[in-house]
Amino acid sequence: MSLDNLTITDIKFHPCARDLRSTGLRGWATITVNDELILDSLQVRRTLDGRSAISFPTRLDANGVAHPYYRAATPAARSAIESQVLAELASRGWIS
């Protein structure tokens, strides 16, 4: 799949509780990729340097090592997903 053809649609946002915002969490997004794949529970966060970012859901093993349930295959794919999602959330006023 070419990144030129990577299309994110059906973006849904679920804000977190107010008390979790101090951790940087803003909420969770569900997205559809190319009308073929639904990705659920993407975390939308504010980083320490003040920018918005997404993170993919993970589980911790018995040793505390994080393993993603799913993730972007390349940094370019991650950037393409993140930029489309964050731009849409910002346009709707859900993040700044």
C-alpha positions as CSV (number, residue, x, y, z in Angstrom):
1,M,0.0,0.0,0.0
2,S,1.4,3.4,-1.0
3,L,1.2,6.1,1.7
4,D,-0.4,8.3,-1.0
5,N,-3.4,5.9,-0.9
6,L,-3.6,5.7,2.9
7,T,-6.9,7.1,3.8
8,I,-8.2,7.5,7.3
9,T,-12.0,7.9,7.7
10,D,-14.8,7.4,10.3
11,I,-12.7,9.0,13.1
12,K,-14.5,8.7,16.4
13,F,-13.1,10.3,19.6
14,H,-13.9,9.4,23.2
15,P,-12.5,12.0,25.6
16,C,-10.9,10.7,28.8
17,A,-12.1,11.7,32.3
18,R,-10.9,15.0,33.5
19,D,-8.6,13.5,36.2
20,L,-6.7,11.6,33.6
21,R,-5.8,14.7,31.6
22,S,-2.9,15.5,34.0
23,T,-1.2,12.4,32.7
24,G,-1.3,13.8,29.1
25,L,-4.1,11.5,28.0
26,R,-6.8,13.3,26.0
27,G,-8.9,10.3,25.0
28,W,-9.1,7.4,22.6
29,A,-9.8,7.3,18.8
30,T,-11.3,4.7,16.6
31,I,-10.4,5.0,12.9
32,T,-11.0,3.2,9.6
33,V,-8.1,2.7,7.3
34,N,-8.8,2.5,3.6
35,D,-12.4,1.3,4.3
36,E,-10.9,-2.1,5.1
37,L,-9.5,-2.0,8.6
38,I,-10.9,-0.6,11.9
39,L,-8.3,0.4,14.5
40,D,-9.7,0.9,18.0
41,S,-8.3,2.4,21.2
42,L,-5.6,4.6,19.8
43,Q,-4.5,6.8,22.6
44,V,-4.5,10.5,21.9
45,R,-2.0,12.3,24.2
46,R,-0.3,15.6,24.8
47,T,3.5,15.1,25.0
48,L,5.8,16.8,27.5
49,D,6.8,19.3,24.8
50,G,3.2,20.2,24.2
51,R,2.4,18.5,20.9
52,S,-0.3,16.0,20.3
53,A,0.5,12.4,19.4
54,I,-1.2,9.0,19.1
55,S,0.0,5.8,20.6
56,F,-1.1,2.3,19.6
57,P,-2.6,0.0,22.3
58,T,-0.2,-2.4,24.0
59,R,-0.3,-5.1,26.6
60,L,2.4,-5.7,29.2
61,D,3.9,-9.1,29.6
62,A,4.9,-10.6,33.0
63,N,8.3,-8.8,32.8
64,G,6.7,-5.4,32.1
65,V,7.6,-5.4,28.5
66,A,5.1,-3.7,26.2
67,H,3.8,-5.6,23.1
68,P,1.6,-3.7,20.7
69,Y,-1.7,-5.3,19.6
70,Y,-1.1,-3.6,16.2
71,R,1.2,-0.9,14.9
72,A,2.3,0.9,11.8
73,A,4.8,-1.0,9.8
74,T,7.0,2.0,9.1
75,P,7.7,5.4,10.6
76,A,6.3,6.9,7.5
77,A,3.0,5.0,7.9
78,R,2.8,6.0,11.5
79,S,3.3,9.6,10.6
80,A,0.7,9.5,7.8
81,I,-1.9,8.0,10.2
82,E,-1.0,10.3,13.0
83,S,-1.1,13.5,10.9
84,Q,-4.5,12.6,9.4
85,V,-6.1,11.7,12.8
86,L,-4.7,14.7,14.6
87,A,-5.7,17.1,11.9
88,E,-9.3,15.8,11.9
89,L,-9.5,15.9,15.8
90,A,-8.1,19.5,15.8
91,S,-10.6,20.6,13.1
92,R,-13.4,19.3,15.2
93,G,-12.1,21.2,18.3
94,W,-11.4,18.0,20.2
95,I,-7.7,18.8,20.6
96,S,-5.7,21.9,20.3
